[in-house]
Amino acid sequence: MANTKGARKAARQAEKRRKHNASLRSALTSAIKSVTKAIAAGDKAAARKIFSEASGIMDRIADKNVVHKNEAARHKSRLAARLKAMPG
């Protein structure tokens, strides 16, 4: 446990940031899953719309340095390739 007043405050702040970042990481995972489900459903127009929204979410989370920008780019690239390969 932290001993000084400043260290206690730093511990509180770190815990608050950890919880916030965890919720953002969860939002990232949810966005990826929603696009994956839309692709699996087979409706290309709906999947494209969901992918567009998810791309924005991924970019915002990467801008906040919760995940590395290349990780977000990799997810977007792979999802876009799967979307492009869809029939129709």
PyMOL CGO cylinders between C-alpha atoms (Angstrom):
from pymol import cmd
from pymol.cgo import CYLINDER

trace = [
    CYLINDER, 0.00, 0.00, 0.00, 1.13, 3.55, -0.72, 0.3, 1, 1, 1, 1, 1, 1,
    CYLINDER, 1.13, 3.55, -0.72, 2.67, 5.35, 2.26, 0.3, 1, 1, 1, 1, 1, 1,
    CYLINDER, 2.67, 5.35, 2.26, 2.74, 9.03, 1.36, 0.3, 1, 1, 1, 1, 1, 1,
    CYLINDER, 2.74, 9.03, 1.36, -0.20, 11.27, 0.56, 0.3, 1, 1, 1, 1, 1, 1,
    CYLINDER, -0.20, 11.27, 0.56, 1.04, 11.79, -2.99, 0.3, 1, 1, 1, 1, 1, 1,
    CYLINDER, 1.04, 11.79, -2.99, 1.50, 8.07, -3.55, 0.3, 1, 1, 1, 1, 1, 1,
    CYLINDER, 1.50, 8.07, -3.55, -2.04, 7.39, -2.30, 0.3, 1, 1, 1, 1, 1, 1,
    CYLINDER, -2.04, 7.39, -2.30, -3.39, 9.95, -4.75, 0.3, 1, 1, 1, 1, 1, 1,
    CYLINDER, -3.39, 9.95, -4.75, -1.37, 8.43, -7.59, 0.3, 1, 1, 1, 1, 1, 1,
    CYLINDER, -1.37, 8.43, -7.59, -2.77, 5.00, -6.71, 0.3, 1, 1, 1, 1, 1, 1,
    CYLINDER, -2.77, 5.00, -6.71, -6.34, 6.37, -6.80, 0.3, 1, 1, 1, 1, 1, 1,
    CYLINDER, -6.34, 6.37, -6.80, -5.72, 8.00, -10.16, 0.3, 1, 1, 1, 1, 1, 1,
    CYLINDER, -5.72, 8.00, -10.16, -4.14, 4.87, -11.60, 0.3, 1, 1, 1, 1, 1, 1,
    CYLINDER, -4.14, 4.87, -11.60, -7.12, 2.76, -10.55, 0.3, 1, 1, 1, 1, 1, 1,
    CYLINDER, -7.12, 2.76, -10.55, -9.55, 5.25, -12.08, 0.3, 1, 1, 1, 1, 1, 1,
    CYLINDER, -9.55, 5.25, -12.08, -7.59, 5.24, -15.37, 0.3, 1, 1, 1, 1, 1, 1,
    CYLINDER, -7.59, 5.24, -15.37, -7.42, 1.43, -15.35, 0.3, 1, 1, 1, 1, 1, 1,
    CYLINDER, -7.42, 1.43, -15.35, -11.21, 1.14, -15.06, 0.3, 1, 1, 1, 1, 1, 1,
    CYLINDER, -11.21, 1.14, -15.06, -11.78, 3.75, -17.77, 0.3, 1, 1, 1, 1, 1, 1,
    CYLINDER, -11.78, 3.75, -17.77, -9.30, 2.09, -20.14, 0.3, 1, 1, 1, 1, 1, 1,
    CYLINDER, -9.30, 2.09, -20.14, -10.88, -1.31, -19.46, 0.3, 1, 1, 1, 1, 1, 1,
    CYLINDER, -10.88, -1.31, -19.46, -14.28, 0.00, -20.53, 0.3, 1, 1, 1, 1, 1, 1,
    CYLINDER, -14.28, 0.00, -20.53, -12.76, 1.47, -23.69, 0.3, 1, 1, 1, 1, 1, 1,
    CYLINDER, -12.76, 1.47, -23.69, -11.04, -1.84, -24.50, 0.3, 1, 1, 1, 1, 1, 1,
    CYLINDER, -11.04, -1.84, -24.50, -14.37, -3.57, -24.00, 0.3, 1, 1, 1, 1, 1, 1,
    CYLINDER, -14.37, -3.57, -24.00, -16.00, -1.12, -26.43, 0.3, 1, 1, 1, 1, 1, 1,
    CYLINDER, -16.00, -1.12, -26.43, -13.29, -1.94, -28.97, 0.3, 1, 1, 1, 1, 1, 1,
    CYLINDER, -13.29, -1.94, -28.97, -13.94, -5.66, -28.65, 0.3, 1, 1, 1, 1, 1, 1,
    CYLINDER, -13.94, -5.66, -28.65, -17.70, -5.10, -28.93, 0.3, 1, 1, 1, 1, 1, 1,
    CYLINDER, -17.70, -5.10, -28.93, -17.25, -3.03, -32.08, 0.3, 1, 1, 1, 1, 1, 1,
    CYLINDER, -17.25, -3.03, -32.08, -15.14, -5.76, -33.68, 0.3, 1, 1, 1, 1, 1, 1,
    CYLINDER, -15.14, -5.76, -33.68, -17.67, -8.44, -32.71, 0.3, 1, 1, 1, 1, 1, 1,
    CYLINDER, -17.67, -8.44, -32.71, -20.58, -6.43, -34.11, 0.3, 1, 1, 1, 1, 1, 1,
    CYLINDER, -20.58, -6.43, -34.11, -18.88, -6.16, -37.51, 0.3, 1, 1, 1, 1, 1, 1,
    CYLINDER, -18.88, -6.16, -37.51, -17.98, -9.86, -37.43, 0.3, 1, 1, 1, 1, 1, 1,
    CYLINDER, -17.98, -9.86, -37.43, -21.61, -10.79, -36.70, 0.3, 1, 1, 1, 1, 1, 1,
    CYLINDER, -21.61, -10.79, -36.70, -22.86, -8.50, -39.47, 0.3, 1, 1, 1, 1, 1, 1,
    CYLINDER, -22.86, -8.50, -39.47, -20.46, -10.11, -41.95, 0.3, 1, 1, 1, 1, 1, 1,
    CYLINDER, -20.46, -10.11, -41.95, -21.57, -13.58, -40.82, 0.3, 1, 1, 1, 1, 1, 1,
    CYLINDER, -21.57, -13.58, -40.82, -25.22, -12.56, -41.30, 0.3, 1, 1, 1, 1, 1, 1,
    CYLINDER, -25.22, -12.56, -41.30, -24.48, -11.89, -44.97, 0.3, 1, 1, 1, 1, 1, 1,
    CYLINDER, -24.48, -11.89, -44.97, -26.05, -8.44, -45.41, 0.3, 1, 1, 1, 1, 1, 1,
    CYLINDER, -26.05, -8.44, -45.41, -23.28, -6.45, -47.08, 0.3, 1, 1, 1, 1, 1, 1,
    CYLINDER, -23.28, -6.45, -47.08, -25.00, -3.06, -46.85, 0.3, 1, 1, 1, 1, 1, 1,
    CYLINDER, -25.00, -3.06, -46.85, -25.69, -3.42, -43.14, 0.3, 1, 1, 1, 1, 1, 1,
    CYLINDER, -25.69, -3.42, -43.14, -22.19, -4.78, -42.52, 0.3, 1, 1, 1, 1, 1, 1,
    CYLINDER, -22.19, -4.78, -42.52, -20.66, -1.80, -44.35, 0.3, 1, 1, 1, 1, 1, 1,
    CYLINDER, -20.66, -1.80, -44.35, -22.65, 0.64, -42.18, 0.3, 1, 1, 1, 1, 1, 1,
    CYLINDER, -22.65, 0.64, -42.18, -21.66, -1.13, -38.96, 0.3, 1, 1, 1, 1, 1, 1,
    CYLINDER, -21.66, -1.13, -38.96, -18.02, -1.26, -40.11, 0.3, 1, 1, 1, 1, 1, 1,
    CYLINDER, -18.02, -1.26, -40.11, -18.06, 2.49, -40.70, 0.3, 1, 1, 1, 1, 1, 1,
    CYLINDER, -18.06, 2.49, -40.70, -19.28, 3.14, -37.14, 0.3, 1, 1, 1, 1, 1, 1,
    CYLINDER, -19.28, 3.14, -37.14, -16.83, 0.62, -35.68, 0.3, 1, 1, 1, 1, 1, 1,
    CYLINDER, -16.83, 0.62, -35.68, -13.91, 2.23, -37.55, 0.3, 1, 1, 1, 1, 1, 1,
    CYLINDER, -13.91, 2.23, -37.55, -14.62, 5.52, -35.81, 0.3, 1, 1, 1, 1, 1, 1,
    CYLINDER, -14.62, 5.52, -35.81, -14.72, 3.81, -32.43, 0.3, 1, 1, 1, 1, 1, 1,
    CYLINDER, -14.72, 3.81, -32.43, -11.41, 2.05, -33.12, 0.3, 1, 1, 1, 1, 1, 1,
    CYLINDER, -11.41, 2.05, -33.12, -9.75, 5.28, -34.21, 0.3, 1, 1, 1, 1, 1, 1,
    CYLINDER, -9.75, 5.28, -34.21, -10.95, 7.19, -31.14, 0.3, 1, 1, 1, 1, 1, 1,
    CYLINDER, -10.95, 7.19, -31.14, -9.68, 4.49, -28.78, 0.3, 1, 1, 1, 1, 1, 1,
    CYLINDER, -9.68, 4.49, -28.78, -6.32, 4.42, -30.59, 0.3, 1, 1, 1, 1, 1, 1,
    CYLINDER, -6.32, 4.42, -30.59, -6.07, 8.22, -30.40, 0.3, 1, 1, 1, 1, 1, 1,
    CYLINDER, -6.07, 8.22, -30.40, -6.40, 7.95, -26.62, 0.3, 1, 1, 1, 1, 1, 1,
    CYLINDER, -6.40, 7.95, -26.62, -3.48, 5.46, -26.57, 0.3, 1, 1, 1, 1, 1, 1,
    CYLINDER, -3.48, 5.46, -26.57, -5.60, 2.75, -24.96, 0.3, 1, 1, 1, 1, 1, 1,
    CYLINDER, -5.60, 2.75, -24.96, -4.44, 0.48, -27.77, 0.3, 1, 1, 1, 1, 1, 1,
    CYLINDER, -4.44, 0.48, -27.77, -1.63, 1.13, -30.23, 0.3, 1, 1, 1, 1, 1, 1,
    CYLINDER, -1.63, 1.13, -30.23, -2.68, 2.82, -33.47, 0.3, 1, 1, 1, 1, 1, 1,
    CYLINDER, -2.68, 2.82, -33.47, -1.25, -0.09, -35.47, 0.3, 1, 1, 1, 1, 1, 1,
    CYLINDER, -1.25, -0.09, -35.47, -3.46, -2.53, -33.55, 0.3, 1, 1, 1, 1, 1, 1,
    CYLINDER, -3.46, -2.53, -33.55, -6.55, -0.54, -34.48, 0.3, 1, 1, 1, 1, 1, 1,
    CYLINDER, -6.55, -0.54, -34.48, -5.34, -0.30, -38.09, 0.3, 1, 1, 1, 1, 1, 1,
    CYLINDER, -5.34, -0.30, -38.09, -4.75, -4.06, -38.20, 0.3, 1, 1, 1, 1, 1, 1,
    CYLINDER, -4.75, -4.06, -38.20, -8.28, -4.81, -36.99, 0.3, 1, 1, 1, 1, 1, 1,
    CYLINDER, -8.28, -4.81, -36.99, -9.78, -2.35, -39.46, 0.3, 1, 1, 1, 1, 1, 1,
    CYLINDER, -9.78, -2.35, -39.46, -7.73, -3.77, -42.33, 0.3, 1, 1, 1, 1, 1, 1,
    CYLINDER, -7.73, -3.77, -42.33, -8.72, -7.36, -41.62, 0.3, 1, 1, 1, 1, 1, 1,
    CYLINDER, -8.72, -7.36, -41.62, -12.39, -6.49, -41.20, 0.3, 1, 1, 1, 1, 1, 1,
    CYLINDER, -12.39, -6.49, -41.20, -12.34, -4.44, -44.42, 0.3, 1, 1, 1, 1, 1, 1,
    CYLINDER, -12.34, -4.44, -44.42, -10.80, -7.37, -46.30, 0.3, 1, 1, 1, 1, 1, 1,
    CYLINDER, -10.80, -7.37, -46.30, -13.52, -9.71, -44.99, 0.3, 1, 1, 1, 1, 1, 1,
    CYLINDER, -13.52, -9.71, -44.99, -16.17, -7.14, -45.93, 0.3, 1, 1, 1, 1, 1, 1,
    CYLINDER, -16.17, -7.14, -45.93, -14.74, -6.80, -49.44, 0.3, 1, 1, 1, 1, 1, 1,
    CYLINDER, -14.74, -6.80, -49.44, -14.68, -10.58, -49.90, 0.3, 1, 1, 1, 1, 1, 1,
    CYLINDER, -14.68, -10.58, -49.90, -18.40, -10.82, -49.12, 0.3, 1, 1, 1, 1, 1, 1,
    CYLINDER, -18.40, -10.82, -49.12, -20.58, -11.86, -52.06, 0.3, 1, 1, 1, 1, 1, 1,
    CYLINDER, -20.58, -11.86, -52.06, -23.13, -9.37, -53.31, 0.3, 1, 1, 1, 1, 1, 1,
]
cmd.load_cgo(trace, "trace")
